[in-house]
Amino acid sequence: MPASGPVTRNTLRQQIADALRDEVLAGRLRPGQEFTVKQIAEQYGVSATPVREALVDLAAQSLLDADQHRGFRVCVISVDDFRGMVEARSLISDGIFRKLATSALSRARVDVLVSVRRRADEAARAARAGDLDILIGYDLRFWRELGTLIVNPFISEFLHQLRVRCWVFSVPYLRVDPKIRERLWSGYPDVVEAVTRGDSEKVREAIGAYHASALAWAEHLECLGEQEQERSASSGRPAQLERPSR
């Protein structure tokens, strides 16, 4: 388990959940890695109750699997799962953000877009540099802040959880990919510009490019898996597409 300092504030449940989510997103807690309530409680120097509540919360968000006898483990997400999440994200967000682009610009909305533009610039800069540690935080903040312009908070929260799970899947592969800068989408400013201008077609193009990039990368991973299977067939050893170890 990664070393961490004790949690001392009152909102232990949320803090522990946030800390563990960050560990998963950073790839320090690996897919399939198992741990117990006791281990986490000892790691953070807190009682078992808030830890159990935090782990249940993360399980409800499909980041952890709960096992009655063995504790919890980080979810293992397949390429097909990833593709399905991207497709679901695409179907929902395309219509939502196109509608958003054509709605009136209120003072509150203008203020949000100013903040979102800063997130967009930072996220784009991190993507071009291939800096995952910086990018993930800005990416999630960017889409979440943009999502505050959506009237329905349930849709916004659902999309956020899908993005978190997509990053959980992606991080182990991206960290060892020599072409990481080519894999990372950096069109955040294009989305903001299109929404600001109220250009629904440009919004559609920008959001479409975002999802197309993710689907192309899923296809790339599948090709890697097929190549590995071909090599395995010729060598007589079994193979499957697995997450690379650090």
N, C-alpha and C positions, 0 to 999 in steps of 0.2 A: 504494500500500500504506500502511496506517496506520503512523505512527511509533511505535516501541516501543524500550525500552531493551534492552541486551544481557542474555542469559540466562547466569548464571554458576554455577548449582548443578550437582551431579553428575547429577541425573535429567533431563538435557537432553531426551531423547525425550519424556517425559511432560509436561514443562513447556512445550515447544514445541507439543505437541498441545493442551494445555489452553489456551494463549494463543490459538492460532488458532481453537479452538472458541468461545472467548469473543468473538473478533472476528466470527465468523459469526453467533452468537446476537445480538450487538449490532447487526447489520446493517451493520457497517463493511466487511466483505467481502461483496460483493453476489452474489446468485445468478448463475451464469455467469461470474463474474470468474476470469480465468486468472492463474497465476503459476508460476514454476519453483522447483526446489530451490535454485538459486543465489540467486535473489532473496530467498527466506526466510532462507537462511544469512547473507547479507549484512545483512539487516535486524536479525537477532538477534546478529550477530557470532560465529557458531559455525561448525563444520565442516559439510560436506554430509551426512555419515552420519546423525547424529541427526535432522536435518531430514527426510531421505528416509524414515527409519523412522516419524517422527511423521506425515508425510503419508500414508504407506501405512496407518497405523492409522486415520486419519480417513476414508480411502477405504473401509476395511473396515467402518466404521460408517455408510457411505452418506451422509457429509457432503460428501465430495469425489469427483469423477470423475477417474480417471487416464487421461492420454493419452500414449501411448508417445513421441510426437514433440513434443508441445506442453507437457508438464508436467502440472499439475493445475488443476482448476477447481471452484468451488463448485457443488454440485448444484442443478439447477433442479427444483423440486417443484411439480406442478400441483395445482389444486383437487381433482381426482379422486384424486390421490395422498394428499392431506391427508385427504380423507374416508375413504379406505381405511385409513389409519393410525389414525384415530379409531375406526372401527368395530372394527378388530382389537384396539385397546386396550380398548375397551368389552367385547368378548366375553371377554377374558382376565381383566380386573381385576374385573368384576362378581362372578364366581364366587369368585375368590380372596379378595376383601375381605369378602364375605358369610360365607365359611367362617371367616375370621379373626375376625369379630365374635362368633362362637359358641364360639370356643376359650377355654380357661381363661386367666385373667389371672395370669401369673407375675410375680415381682418384676422380672425383666429387662424384661418387656413393659411394665410400669407405668412404668419409668424411660424407656423409649423414647417412650411416649406423652406423658410430661411434656415431653420435648424437642420432639416433633412438634407439640404444642399451641402452643409458642412460635413455631415456624415458621409454623403455620397462621395465627396472629394477625398476624404480620408480612406474610405473603403477602396476606391479606385486606385489610389496610390499604393495601398498595401497589396492589392491584387497584382498590380504590375510588377511589384517588387518580389512577389511570391512569399510574402510574410503572413503565414497562416495565423499566427498568434494575434496579430493586430487585426487581420481581415475578419476573422470570425466575429469578434466583438462588434466591430463597426457594421458588418453585414446584418447581424441580428437587430442592432439598434436602428439601422436605416429602415429596414422593412417594418419594424414595429412602430416607429414614429410615423412612417408613411401610412401605416395601418390605422393610426388614430383618426385619420380623415374618413375612414369607413364608418358608416353609421352603426353597423351591427358589430358589437364587440366580440360576439361568439365566433364570427367568421375570422376576425383579426387574430384571435387567440388560436384558432385551429390552424391557420396558416403559419403562425409562429412555431407551433409545435412540430409541424411538418418540416420546417426549415431546420430546427434543432436536430431532428432525427436524420435529415439529409447530411448535415455536417458530421454527426456521429458516425455515419457510414463512411463518409469521404475522407476524414482526417488520416486514418492509418495508411491509406493508399497514397494520398497526396504528399505526405511527409517523405516518402521515399521515391517520388516520381521526379526524374531528372528534368522533365519538361513542365514542371509545376506552373511556371508563369504562363505557359500556353493553355493550361487547363482552366485557369481561374478567370471567370467573367469579370469585366471591369466597367460595364456600361451603366453604373449607378447614376452618373450625372445626366445621361440621356433620358432616364426615366423621370428625373426631377424636372428637366427642361420641358419634356413633353407634357407633364401634368401641369406645370406652371403656365404653359402656353394654351392649355385647354385643347390640345391636338390629340384626339382619341386614336387616330391612325398611327401617329408616332408612338403613343403609349403602347398600342398593340405590337408595333414592331420591336420596341425596346424590351417589353416583357417577353415577347416571343423569342428574342435572341437569348435572353436569360435562361429560359427553359430549354431551348434548343442546345445550348452549350452543355447543360447538365445531361441531357439525353445522349448527346454525342459522346460524352465522357463515359456514360454507362455502356454504350456500344463498344468503346475502346477497351473497357475492362472485360467485356464478354469475349472480345477477340483474343485478349491475352489468355483467358481461360481456355479457349479452343486451341490455341497454340500449345499451351501446356499439356492439354489432353493428347494432342498429336505426338508431342515429344514422349509422353508417358507410354503411349501405345507402342511406339517404336522401341522403347527401352524395357517394356514389360512391367512398369511400376505404376500404381494408381496415382491419380492426381486430381486436384480440384482447385478452383480459384479461391485462395485464402488471403486473409489480410496479412500483409507483410509485417514481420516483427521489427521493432526498432533496434 
